[in-house]
Amino acid sequence: MTSRLSPGRPARRHILPGLNLTLGYAVLYLSVIVLIPLAALVLKAAGLGLDGFWAAINTPRVWSALRVSFLTALAASLVNLPIGLVIAWTLTRYRVPGRRVVDALIDLPFALPTAVAGITLTTLLSPNGWLGGPLLEAGLRVAYTPLGIIVALIFIGLPFVVRSLQPVLEDLGHEPEEAALSLGATPSQTFARVILPALSPALLSGFTLALARTIGEYGSVVFISGNLPFKTEIAPLLIVGKLEQYDYAGAAAVAVAMLVISVTLLLAANGAQARLSRREQG
């Protein structure tokens, strides 16, 4: 029997099973968890027909809910970029007292039920709350407004930005900025021309993850938003309302509209991230 291996070359061993078996498990898992539910959702909405689907989503209330959901998620994700950068920079570059506690608290939104976060934020920021009362006296109303939704989504999306930046900052080290400063660059020039380009793919990755997480957020938003139609009503709440009215096809239509918009935004963000990564490697 002739061996397929060349003489003297050791056989390559893998910890995981071979490609076919591993790929089969991956496709099966992806199908059961993602593809089959999404296909069922699209098929349910397709039962309305094209005209029925358009009639289900082409209403002022649906467009208002979609606009509130996507614009507040986009605003919260953009706000999280500088906040997450400052926190990640502090945690990786400085040894301040309580650093480990702060680092652990970053993951609190992952462990805390979103409904608990929503109730807590509403209690603090409502007009008679500890923070909401003084803010209202200063002329700033937070709870039951789009601003309150943005605050809740900032809380939910912040860990994605911080955790995306931390490993990149740790790998980057101090050498690039020290070299730039030794060559006469100012701190602002060093940050803009040395640090920021190296962090751009991680920033975009964190932004994408935060946006994907906050677009469909329900638990932390449903309390603080006030659920006012045409003002603070979010699309997930509208979907839940249609389900409670047994309008399953209408709920599926709104969900498919959210799905199409979300996938488009994520594909655009991933394309931009890939271009930034190629530019960094080039």
Secondary structure, DSSP 8 states (H G I E B T S, - for coil): ---SS-TT------SS--HHHHHHHHHHHHIIIIIHHHHHHHHHHHTTHHHHHHHHH-SHHHHHHHHHHHHHHHHHHHHHHHHHHHHHHHHHH---TTHHHHHHHTTHHHHS-HHHHHHHHHHHHSTTSTTHHHHHHTT---TTSHHHHHHHHHHHHHHHHHHHHHHHHHHH-SHHHHHHHHTT--HHHHIIIIIHHHHHHHHHHHHHHHHHHHHT--HHHHTTS---TTTT--HHHHHHHHHHTT-HHHHHHHHHHHHHHHHHHHHHHHHHHHHHHHHHH-
